[in-house]
Amino acid sequence: MGWTDIETGSFPSEVSGSWSPALSPDGRHAAYVSDRGGRPQVWVQPVGSDLTFLVDTGEAPVASVQWSTGGGWLACHVAPGGAPRHEVWLVRPDGSELHQVAGFGADTADNMRWLPGRSLLALTENLTTALLIDPADGSRSIAARGELISLLDVAPARDRALLRVGPRGDRHIVVRDLLTGVDEFVTAGEQAVFGPDGETVYARSESGELPVLIRVAKGGVEVLAASGTDEVETFAVTADGRTAAVLWNVRGGLSSVELLDLDSGARRPLTPQPGLVISGPAWSFDGSTLSFTAEGPGQPHGVWVSSAATGVVPVSAEPPAPGAVTPTLETFPAHDGLELSGWLFRPTGEGPFPTVLWFHGGPEAQERPGHGPLFQSLVDRGIAVFAPNVRGSSGFGRTFVNADNLALRYAAIQDVHSCASFLVGSGISDSSRLGIMGRSYGGYLTLAALTTFPDLFAVGIDVCGMSNFATFYEHTEPWIAAAAVSKYGDPVTDEVLLADLSPITRIDHLRTPLMIVHGENDSNVPVIEAEQVVRALAERGIPHRYLLFPGEGHELLHRSSRADYMRETVEWLETHLRPVIG
């Protein structure tokens, strides 16, 4: 592993990373996904050793991996063509007996999970069918059916299942009796597991303003972890039901991990914490070892483990890059007084600086101080980067994440202007050298801002953003469209609203030089969203560039593609922002 030979400025542009750790039942080996070979693949490594073994699953990029509780299988979540459609393949840890078990044809398989103590894989196809798969013979049994469902867990007796039900912004958890089909409401939220008794339920509840960890038993509902300011982001319970790893999203986007004794309620922090941002906590089946992913500014995703025997140690982790800039958290009011915040990456020297505003996807995601090689490369060249969390972002409570639904999206677009006003008004940014870019929903927000505030920005980059809600709904995957209605609007009943919110409706207003980036195989935001923007700009003589990546989907999964994207992005921004360096 190491830096590639493609650099922008003195800061290295692209390094390999590792993520999705899955431990053998005894915690002595770790499987994980790494793109050290150029694309995401599965690797197996003894904990405490530098020996690494590639598990060949074919040419398709691997999104995640899980080790069976019996130890005999790895379940690999594979993204053919890099698209959002996923397949599930099983393989022995030694690389033998590779075979596909889900996601055949046009189907997509998601939320795979090995059931504790049983050699059964639980997953959901097309958000409509909950399946149990026996790896021994490949047999599939249907646990439940429904619209917009996802299978979370199955009780040991296989008579009850935990299901997530509902569209974005309105998801809740139910226990379904698999014999009668009757649902019992648990809580609003998206994550839950059964305890070892098959009766107790542990869930991340979103019924209140901030998500909390609850335990639901015959005695009622008990809140196990809650805060007045921070969110429970996720949790992982040991198979014996004795300990929970609770991952906190500390307001602003930092991570904190606590180990919670589920019998006594005693808590202790995970120390040392090897990165500002933690994700994916998962226990070995015997409960001896916790694995997770850690990252930070200039520190790519790395796999770590923690146990009483080893302490906190890396399995596959790059050291932080020397000279990486740690961002500062800035807060400021929006046009209507709502508090907004964002991470500011400031170059050395005195401002005002040429500045790029970066908007994350989702919109129910959060900009956090993780690994951002593009941000570091721009700062190294004298360009400040501001990555805000406008309304609709997660991590700031239920009201904030729903504050851009339907017609409230106009206020989210106005937030872009509020960000620019804050940067210029505080002396950070040069008003004549502001740029804007974003990915997925952030790409949409980029296009919406450029067509709403045509004189505000000197340059823009749209990365796989939606330009026309009508064509988005028509061409995206059907399960994506169904889940998006509650967030964006119904393509039939809200047709007028969606047309007015579509940047293509006001494309005549756009006069900012724009680079459009898209993966050719993207079926989440299909490539037609880029093509109609490119065509419109060409017809109007607006300076633009179209960067299309064959073999890539909604994300650039190959390191060579990301390196090309990085180089072209920095060049485009430098050309149009013309920073003064030195």
C-alpha positions as CSV (number, residue, x, y, z in Angstrom):
1,M,0.0,0.0,0.0
2,G,1.1,3.6,-0.4
3,W,0.6,6.8,-2.4
4,T,-0.1,6.6,-6.1
5,D,2.2,8.4,-8.5
6,I,-0.5,10.9,-9.3
7,E,-0.2,14.0,-7.2
8,T,-1.7,17.5,-7.1
9,G,0.7,19.9,-5.5
10,S,2.8,18.4,-2.8
11,F,-0.1,16.6,-1.1
12,P,-0.6,13.0,-2.3
13,S,-3.9,12.7,-4.1
14,E,-5.0,9.1,-3.6
15,V,-4.1,6.2,-1.3
16,S,-5.7,2.8,-0.7
17,G,-8.1,2.3,2.1
18,S,-9.6,-0.6,4.0
19,W,-13.2,-0.9,5.4
20,S,-16.0,-3.2,6.3
21,P,-14.2,-5.3,8.9
22,A,-15.6,-8.8,9.7
23,L,-14.1,-11.0,12.3
24,S,-13.8,-14.7,12.5
25,P,-15.8,-16.2,15.3
26,D,-12.9,-16.3,17.7
27,G,-11.6,-12.8,16.7
28,R,-8.2,-14.1,15.6
29,H,-8.7,-13.2,11.9
30,A,-10.2,-10.3,10.1
31,A,-11.8,-10.1,6.6
32,Y,-12.2,-6.7,5.1
33,V,-12.5,-4.8,1.9
34,S,-9.5,-2.9,0.5
35,D,-8.8,-1.2,-2.8
36,R,-5.0,-1.7,-2.4
37,G,-5.1,-3.7,-5.6
38,G,-6.8,-0.9,-7.6
39,R,-10.4,-1.9,-6.9
40,P,-12.3,-3.0,-3.8
41,Q,-11.6,-6.7,-3.1
42,V,-11.8,-9.0,0.0
43,W,-8.7,-9.6,2.0
44,V,-8.2,-11.9,5.0
45,Q,-5.5,-11.2,7.6
46,P,-4.5,-12.6,11.0
47,V,-5.0,-10.0,13.8
48,G,-1.5,-8.9,14.9
49,S,0.2,-10.0,11.6
50,D,1.2,-8.2,8.4
51,L,0.3,-11.3,6.3
52,T,-2.5,-10.6,3.9
53,F,-4.4,-13.0,1.7
54,L,-6.6,-11.9,-1.3
55,V,-9.9,-13.7,-1.6
56,D,-10.7,-13.6,-5.3
57,T,-14.4,-12.9,-5.9
58,G,-14.1,-11.8,-9.6
59,E,-13.8,-8.5,-11.4
60,A,-16.8,-6.8,-9.8
61,P,-16.1,-4.3,-6.9
62,V,-17.0,-5.6,-3.4
63,A,-18.9,-3.2,-1.2
64,S,-18.8,-5.2,2.1
65,V,-18.0,-8.5,3.6
66,Q,-19.4,-10.5,6.6
67,W,-17.9,-13.6,8.3
68,S,-20.4,-16.3,9.2
69,T,-21.0,-17.0,12.8
70,G,-19.9,-20.6,12.3
71,G,-16.7,-19.5,10.6
72,G,-17.1,-21.4,7.3
73,W,-18.2,-18.7,4.9
74,L,-17.7,-15.1,3.8
75,A,-20.7,-13.3,2.5
76,C,-19.6,-10.7,-0.1
77,H,-21.8,-7.8,-1.2
78,V,-20.8,-7.2,-4.8
79,A,-21.6,-4.2,-7.0
80,P,-21.5,-5.4,-10.7
81,G,-20.4,-2.5,-12.9
82,G,-20.1,-0.3,-9.8
83,A,-23.9,0.3,-9.9
84,P,-26.2,0.5,-6.9
85,R,-27.6,-3.0,-7.8
86,H,-26.0,-5.5,-5.6
87,E,-25.4,-9.3,-5.7
88,V,-24.4,-11.5,-2.8
89,W,-21.7,-14.2,-3.3
90,L,-20.5,-16.7,-0.7
91,V,-16.9,-18.0,-0.6
92,R,-14.8,-20.0,1.8
93,P,-12.2,-17.9,3.7
94,D,-9.6,-19.8,1.7
95,G,-11.1,-18.6,-1.6
96,S,-12.8,-21.8,-2.6
97,E,-16.5,-22.6,-3.4
98,L,-17.3,-19.1,-4.7
99,H,-21.0,-19.0,-5.8
100,Q,-23.8,-16.5,-6.1
101,V,-26.9,-16.7,-3.8
102,A,-28.8,-13.5,-4.2
103,G,-29.3,-10.5,-6.5
104,F,-29.8,-12.5,-9.7
105,G,-30.8,-10.8,-13.0
106,A,-32.3,-7.3,-12.3
107,D,-32.8,-8.0,-8.6
108,T,-30.7,-6.2,-5.9
109,A,-29.8,-7.7,-2.6
110,D,-29.1,-5.6,0.5
111,N,-28.8,-5.6,4.3
112,M,-27.2,-9.1,4.5
113,R,-26.6,-10.4,8.0
114,W,-25.5,-13.8,9.4
115,L,-27.9,-15.0,12.1
116,P,-26.1,-15.6,15.4
117,G,-25.3,-19.3,16.0
118,R,-26.9,-20.5,12.8
119,S,-25.5,-20.9,9.4
120,L,-28.2,-18.8,7.8
121,L,-27.8,-15.6,5.9
122,A,-30.6,-13.0,6.1
123,L,-31.0,-10.4,3.4
124,T,-33.6,-8.4,1.5
125,E,-34.2,-8.3,-2.3
126,N,-35.7,-5.2,-4.0
127,L,-37.0,-3.8,-0.6
128,T,-39.9,-6.2,-1.0
129,T,-38.7,-9.8,-0.1
130,A,-37.0,-10.9,3.1
131,L,-35.0,-14.1,2.5
132,L,-33.1,-16.7,4.5
133,I,-30.4,-18.5,2.7
134,D,-28.8,-21.8,3.7
135,P,-25.2,-21.7,2.4
136,A,-24.9,-25.5,2.6
137,D,-27.3,-26.1,-0.3
138,G,-28.2,-22.6,-1.5
139,S,-31.9,-23.1,-0.6
140,R,-33.8,-19.8,-0.2
141,S,-36.9,-19.4,2.1
142,I,-39.1,-16.3,2.1
143,A,-39.4,-14.9,5.6
144,A,-41.6,-12.0,4.7
145,R,-43.0,-9.9,1.9
146,G,-44.1,-6.2,1.7
147,E,-43.5,-2.8,0.2
148,L,-40.3,-1.0,1.2
149,I,-39.3,-3.6,3.8
150,S,-35.8,-4.6,4.9
151,L,-35.0,-7.6,7.1
152,L,-33.0,-6.7,10.2
153,D,-33.0,-10.0,12.2
154,V,-34.8,-13.3,12.8
155,A,-35.6,-14.8,16.2
156,P,-33.8,-18.1,16.9
157,A,-37.1,-20.0,16.6
158,R,-37.6,-18.5,13.2
159,D,-41.1,-17.5,14.2
160,R,-40.6,-13.8,14.4
161,A,-38.6,-11.2,12.3
162,L,-37.5,-7.7,12.8
163,L,-38.3,-5.6,9.8
164,R,-37.7,-2.0,8.8
165,V,-40.7,-0.6,7.0
166,G,-41.5,2.6,5.2
167,P,-39.9,5.3,2.9
168,R,-37.1,7.7,3.6
169,G,-37.9,10.0,6.5
170,D,-40.7,7.8,7.7
171,R,-39.1,4.5,8.5
172,H,-40.1,2.4,11.5
173,I,-39.3,-1.0,13.0
174,V,-41.8,-3.8,13.6
175,V,-41.7,-7.4,14.9
176,R,-43.6,-9.5,12.4
177,D,-45.1,-12.8,13.4
178,L,-44.0,-15.1,10.6
179,L,-46.9,-17.5,11.2
180,T,-49.7,-14.9,11.2
181,G,-48.2,-12.0,9.3
182,V,-49.2,-9.6,12.1
183,D,-46.8,-6.7,12.8
184,E,-46.1,-5.2,16.2
185,F,-44.7,-1.7,16.2
186,V,-41.4,-1.3,18.0
187,T,-40.2,2.3,17.3
188,A,-39.4,4.8,14.6
189,G,-36.0,4.0,13.2
190,E,-33.9,1.7,11.0
191,Q,-31.7,-0.5,13.1
192,A,-32.7,-3.3,15.6
193,V,-31.6,-6.8,16.6
194,F,-33.0,-9.5,18.8
195,G,-31.3,-10.4,22.1
196,P,-30.2,-14.0,22.5
197,D,-33.6,-14.9,24.1
198,G,-35.4,-14.0,20.8
199,E,-37.8,-11.8,22.7
200,T,-35.8,-8.8,23.8
201,V,-35.2,-6.2,21.1
202,Y,-32.4,-3.7,21.0
203,A,-33.1,-0.7,18.7
204,R,-31.8,2.7,17.7
205,S,-35.0,4.7,18.3
206,E,-35.7,7.8,16.3
207,S,-39.0,8.5,18.0
208,G,-37.6,11.6,19.7
209,E,-35.6,14.5,18.5
210,L,-32.2,12.7,18.9
211,P,-31.7,9.0,18.3
212,V,-31.2,6.8,21.4
213,L,-30.5,3.2,22.1
214,I,-33.5,1.3,23.7
215,R,-34.2,-2.1,25.0
216,V,-37.7,-3.4,24.5
217,A,-38.8,-6.4,26.7
218,K,-41.9,-7.7,28.4
219,G,-41.3,-5.2,31.1
220,G,-41.6,-2.3,28.7
221,V,-39.1,0.1,27.0
222,E,-35.8,1.1,28.6
223,V,-33.5,3.8,27.4
224,L,-30.0,2.5,27.6
225,A,-28.0,5.4,26.0
226,A,-29.2,8.9,25.3
227,S,-27.9,12.5,25.2
228,G,-29.3,15.9,25.1
229,T,-26.9,17.0,22.4
230,D,-25.5,14.0,20.6
231,E,-27.0,11.1,18.5
232,V,-26.6,7.4,18.9
233,E,-25.3,6.7,15.3
234,T,-25.3,2.9,15.5
235,F,-24.7,0.1,17.9
236,A,-23.5,-3.6,18.0
237,V,-24.5,-6.1,20.6
238,T,-22.5,-9.2,21.4
239,A,-24.1,-12.6,20.6
240,D,-24.5,-13.3,24.3
241,G,-26.3,-10.1,24.9
242,R,-24.0,-8.8,27.6
243,T,-22.2,-5.9,25.9
244,A,-23.1,-3.2,23.4
245,A,-20.7,-1.0,21.5
246,V,-22.4,2.3,21.1
247,L,-21.1,4.7,18.4
248,W,-22.0,8.3,19.1
249,N,-22.2,11.1,16.6
250,V,-21.1,14.1,18.6
251,R,-22.8,17.2,17.3
252,G,-20.8,18.5,14.4
253,G,-19.7,15.1,13.2
254,L,-17.0,13.7,15.5
255,S,-17.2,10.1,16.7
256,S,-17.1,8.6,20.2
257,V,-17.3,4.9,21.1
258,E,-18.6,3.6,24.4
259,L,-18.8,0.0,25.6
260,L,-22.0,-0.5,27.6
261,D,-22.5,-3.4,30.0
262,L,-26.1,-4.4,29.3
263,D,-26.6,-6.0,32.7
264,S,-25.2,-3.3,35.0
265,G,-25.4,-0.2,32.7
266,A,-21.7,0.6,33.3
267,R,-20.0,2.4,30.5
268,R,-16.4,2.9,29.5
269,P,-15.0,4.7,26.5
270,L,-13.0,3.0,23.8
271,T,-9.4,4.3,24.2
272,P,-7.4,5.2,22.4
273,Q,-9.7,6.2,19.6
274,P,-7.6,6.0,16.4
275,G,-9.4,8.5,14.2
276,L,-11.9,11.4,14.4
277,V,-14.5,9.4,12.6
278,I,-15.4,5.8,13.4
279,S,-17.8,3.6,11.5
280,G,-19.0,0.0,11.2
281,P,-18.5,-1.5,14.7
282,A,-18.9,-5.3,14.7
283,W,-18.1,-8.0,17.3
284,S,-16.6,-11.4,16.8
285,F,-19.2,-14.1,17.5
286,D,-17.5,-15.0,20.9
287,G,-17.7,-11.3,21.9
288,S,-13.9,-11.1,22.6
289,T,-13.0,-8.6,19.9
290,L,-14.6,-5.5,18.4
291,S,-13.7,-4.4,14.9
292,F,-14.4,-1.0,13.3
293,T,-13.2,1.5,10.7
294,A,-11.4,4.7,11.6
295,E,-10.4,7.7,9.5
296,G,-9.4,11.4,9.8
297,P,-8.0,14.3,7.9
298,G,-5.2,12.8,5.7
299,Q,-5.9,9.4,7.2
300,P,-7.7,7.0,4.9
301,H,-10.2,4.4,6.1
302,G,-8.4,1.8,8.1
303,V,-9.5,-1.4,9.9
304,W,-8.9,-1.6,13.6
305,V,-9.7,-4.1,16.4
306,S,-10.0,-3.8,20.2
307,S,-9.9,-6.6,22.7
308,A,-8.7,-7.2,26.3
309,A,-5.8,-9.2,24.9
310,T,-4.5,-6.7,22.3
311,G,-5.9,-3.3,23.2
312,V,-6.7,-1.1,20.2
313,V,-4.5,-2.2,17.3
314,P,-4.6,-1.7,13.5
315,V,-5.2,-4.5,11.1
316,S,-4.9,-2.6,7.9
317,A,-4.4,1.1,8.3
318,E,-2.4,3.8,6.5
319,P,-0.6,6.4,8.7
320,P,-2.0,10.0,8.5
321,A,-0.3,12.0,5.7
322,P,2.2,14.6,7.0
323,G,1.0,18.1,6.7
324,A,-2.7,17.3,6.5
325,V,-4.9,20.2,7.5
326,T,-7.4,19.5,10.3
327,P,-10.6,21.5,9.7
328,T,-12.4,23.8,12.1
329,L,-16.1,23.6,12.8
330,E,-17.8,26.9,11.9
331,T,-21.4,27.8,12.8
332,F,-23.6,30.6,11.4
333,P,-27.2,31.5,10.9
334,A,-29.1,30.7,7.7
335,H,-31.4,33.3,6.0
336,D,-34.3,32.3,8.4
337,G,-32.2,32.1,11.5
338,L,-31.7,28.3,11.5
339,E,-28.2,27.4,12.8
340,L,-26.0,25.8,10.1
341,S,-22.5,24.5,10.5
342,G,-19.6,23.3,8.3
343,W,-16.0,22.2,8.3
344,L,-13.5,24.7,7.0
345,F,-10.2,23.7,5.5
346,R,-8.1,26.8,5.6
347,P,-4.8,27.3,3.6
348,T,-1.8,28.9,5.3
349,G,-1.5,32.6,5.0
350,E,-3.9,35.4,5.2
351,G,-7.3,35.5,3.6
352,P,-9.6,36.1,1.9
353,F,-9.0,32.9,-0.1
354,P,-10.4,31.5,-3.2
355,T,-12.9,29.0,-1.8
356,V,-14.8,25.9,-3.0
357,L,-18.1,25.0,-1.3
358,W,-18.6,21.2,-1.2
359,F,-22.0,19.7,-0.6
360,H,-22.4,16.1,0.4
361,G,-25.0,13.6,-0.9
362,G,-28.0,12.1,0.7
363,P,-29.3,14.6,1.5
364,E,-29.6,12.5,4.7
365,A,-25.9,12.3,5.2
366,Q,-23.4,14.4,7.1
367,E,-20.1,16.1,6.2
368,R,-17.6,15.0,8.8
369,P,-13.8,15.5,9.4
370,G,-12.8,12.3,7.7
371,H,-10.4,11.5,4.9
372,G,-10.7,14.0,2.1
373,P,-7.8,13.9,-0.4
374,L,-9.5,16.4,-2.7
375,F,-9.9,18.9,0.1
376,Q,-6.3,18.5,1.2
377,S,-5.0,18.8,-2.4
378,L,-7.0,22.1,-2.9
379,V,-5.8,23.5,0.4
380,D,-2.2,22.7,-0.5
381,R,-2.7,24.8,-3.6
382,G,-4.1,27.8,-1.7
383,I,-7.8,27.1,-2.2
384,A,-10.0,27.0,0.9
385,V,-12.7,24.3,1.2
386,F,-15.9,24.7,3.1
387,A,-18.0,21.6,3.6
388,P,-21.3,22.6,5.2
389,N,-24.2,20.6,6.6
390,V,-27.3,22.4,5.3
391,R,-30.8,21.5,6.3
392,G,-31.7,18.0,5.4
393,S,-28.3,16.6,6.8
394,S,-28.2,14.0,9.4
395,G,-26.5,14.2,12.8
396,F,-28.5,17.3,14.0
397,G,-31.8,15.8,15.1
398,R,-35.0,14.7,13.4
399,T,-36.3,18.2,12.8
400,F,-33.2,19.3,11.0
401,V,-33.0,16.2,8.8
402,N,-36.7,16.6,7.7
403,A,-36.3,20.4,7.2
404,D,-35.9,20.1,3.4
405,N,-38.7,17.7,2.6
406,L,-40.9,18.5,-0.4
407,A,-41.4,22.3,-0.8
408,L,-39.0,23.0,2.1
409,R,-36.3,22.3,-0.4
410,Y,-36.4,25.9,-1.5
411,A,-35.0,26.8,1.9
412,A,-32.2,24.2,1.5
413,I,-31.2,25.9,-1.8
414,Q,-31.2,29.3,0.0
415,D,-28.8,27.7,2.5
416,V,-26.2,27.7,-0.2
417,H,-26.4,31.5,-0.5
418,S,-26.2,31.7,3.3
419,C,-23.0,29.7,3.3
420,A,-21.5,32.0,0.7
421,S,-22.6,35.1,2.6
422,F,-21.0,33.7,5.8
423,L,-17.7,33.0,4.1
424,V,-17.4,36.4,2.4
425,G,-18.7,38.3,5.4
426,S,-16.3,36.7,7.8
427,G,-13.3,37.6,5.6
428,I,-12.5,33.9,4.8
429,S,-13.4,34.0,1.1
430,D,-12.9,36.3,-1.9
431,S,-16.4,37.0,-3.3
432,S,-15.1,37.0,-6.9
433,R,-13.4,33.6,-6.5
434,L,-16.1,31.3,-5.1
435,G,-16.6,27.8,-6.5
436,I,-19.3,25.2,-5.8
437,M,-19.4,21.4,-6.2
438,G,-21.1,18.4,-4.8
439,R,-21.9,14.8,-5.4
440,S,-25.3,13.1,-5.9
441,Y,-27.7,15.3,-3.9
442,G,-24.8,17.7,-3.5
443,G,-24.6,17.7,-7.3
444,Y,-28.3,18.6,-7.5
445,L,-27.7,21.4,-5.0
446,T,-24.8,22.6,-7.1
447,L,-27.0,22.8,-10.2
448,A,-29.9,24.3,-8.3
449,A,-27.6,27.0,-6.8
450,L,-26.0,27.8,-10.2
451,T,-29.5,28.3,-11.8
452,T,-30.9,30.2,-8.8
453,F,-27.9,32.5,-8.0
454,P,-26.2,32.8,-11.5
455,D,-23.8,35.5,-10.4
456,L,-22.6,34.0,-7.1
457,F,-20.0,31.5,-8.3
458,A,-17.1,31.6,-10.6
459,V,-17.0,27.8,-11.3
460,G,-18.9,24.7,-10.6
461,I,-18.6,20.9,-10.6
462,D,-21.7,18.6,-10.7
463,V,-20.8,15.0,-9.7
464,C,-23.7,12.6,-10.6
465,G,-26.3,15.1,-9.5
466,M,-30.0,15.1,-10.4
467,S,-31.0,17.7,-12.9
468,N,-34.6,16.8,-13.7
469,F,-36.8,15.1,-11.2
470,A,-39.1,13.8,-13.9
471,T,-36.3,11.9,-15.7
472,F,-34.7,10.8,-12.4
473,Y,-37.9,9.1,-11.3
474,E,-38.4,7.6,-14.8
475,H,-35.0,6.1,-15.0
476,T,-33.7,5.3,-11.5
477,E,-34.1,1.9,-9.9
478,P,-37.8,1.3,-8.9
479,W,-36.9,0.7,-5.2
480,I,-34.9,4.0,-5.2
481,A,-37.9,5.9,-6.7
482,A,-40.4,4.4,-4.3
483,A,-38.3,5.3,-1.2
484,A,-37.6,8.8,-2.5
485,V,-41.2,10.0,-2.7
486,S,-41.4,11.1,0.9
487,K,-38.2,13.2,0.6
488,Y,-38.6,14.9,-2.8
489,G,-42.2,14.5,-3.8
490,D,-44.5,12.2,-5.8
491,P,-43.7,12.4,-9.5
492,V,-47.5,12.5,-10.3
493,T,-49.2,14.4,-7.5
494,D,-46.2,16.8,-7.0
495,E,-45.3,17.1,-10.7
496,V,-45.5,20.9,-10.7
497,L,-43.4,21.3,-7.5
498,L,-40.8,18.8,-8.8
499,A,-40.6,20.6,-12.2
500,D,-40.0,23.9,-10.5
501,L,-37.3,22.4,-8.2
502,S,-35.5,20.8,-11.2
503,P,-32.4,22.8,-12.3
504,I,-33.1,21.9,-15.9
505,T,-36.2,24.1,-15.8
506,R,-33.9,27.2,-15.2
507,I,-30.9,26.1,-17.2
508,D,-31.1,29.3,-19.2
509,H,-30.0,31.1,-16.1
510,L,-26.8,29.1,-15.8
511,R,-23.7,30.9,-17.1
512,T,-21.0,29.6,-14.8
513,P,-18.2,27.3,-16.2
514,L,-19.3,23.9,-15.2
515,M,-17.7,20.4,-15.2
516,I,-20.1,17.5,-15.2
517,V,-18.9,14.1,-13.8
518,H,-20.8,10.9,-14.0
519,G,-20.4,7.1,-13.9
520,E,-21.7,5.5,-17.1
521,N,-23.3,2.6,-15.2
522,D,-25.0,4.8,-12.5
523,S,-28.5,3.4,-12.0
524,N,-29.2,5.5,-8.8
525,V,-28.9,8.8,-10.6
526,P,-28.8,7.6,-14.2
527,V,-26.5,9.2,-16.7
528,I,-29.4,10.9,-18.5
529,E,-29.2,13.5,-15.7
530,A,-25.8,14.5,-16.8
531,E,-26.5,14.2,-20.6
532,Q,-29.3,16.7,-20.6
533,V,-27.2,19.3,-18.7
534,V,-24.3,18.8,-21.1
535,R,-26.6,19.1,-24.1
536,A,-28.2,22.3,-22.8
537,L,-24.8,23.9,-22.0
538,A,-23.5,23.1,-25.5
539,E,-26.6,24.5,-27.1
540,R,-26.1,27.8,-25.1
541,G,-22.4,28.1,-25.5
542,I,-21.6,27.8,-21.8
543,P,-18.1,26.7,-21.0
544,H,-18.2,23.1,-19.7
545,R,-16.5,19.8,-19.6
546,Y,-18.0,16.3,-19.4
547,L,-16.0,13.7,-17.5
548,L,-17.7,10.3,-18.1
549,F,-16.3,7.2,-16.4
550,P,-17.0,3.8,-18.1
551,G,-17.3,0.9,-15.8
552,E,-18.2,3.1,-12.8
553,G,-21.6,3.6,-11.1
554,H,-22.8,6.0,-8.5
555,E,-19.4,6.0,-6.8
556,L,-16.0,5.9,-8.4
557,L,-14.8,2.6,-6.9
558,H,-11.5,2.1,-8.9
559,R,-8.5,4.0,-7.7
560,S,-7.5,4.9,-11.2
561,S,-10.8,6.6,-11.8
562,R,-10.6,8.5,-8.6
563,A,-7.1,9.7,-9.4
564,D,-8.2,10.9,-12.8
565,Y,-11.2,12.6,-11.2
566,M,-8.9,14.3,-8.7
567,R,-6.5,15.6,-11.3
568,E,-9.2,16.9,-13.6
569,T,-11.1,18.5,-10.7
570,V,-8.1,20.4,-9.3
571,E,-7.1,21.6,-12.8
572,W,-10.7,22.8,-13.5
573,L,-11.0,24.7,-10.2
574,E,-7.5,26.2,-10.5
575,T,-8.1,27.4,-14.0
576,H,-11.3,29.2,-13.0
577,L,-10.5,30.4,-9.5
578,R,-6.9,31.5,-10.4
579,P,-5.6,31.4,-6.8
580,V,-2.7,33.6,-5.9
581,I,0.0,31.3,-4.5
582,G,3.2,32.3,-2.8
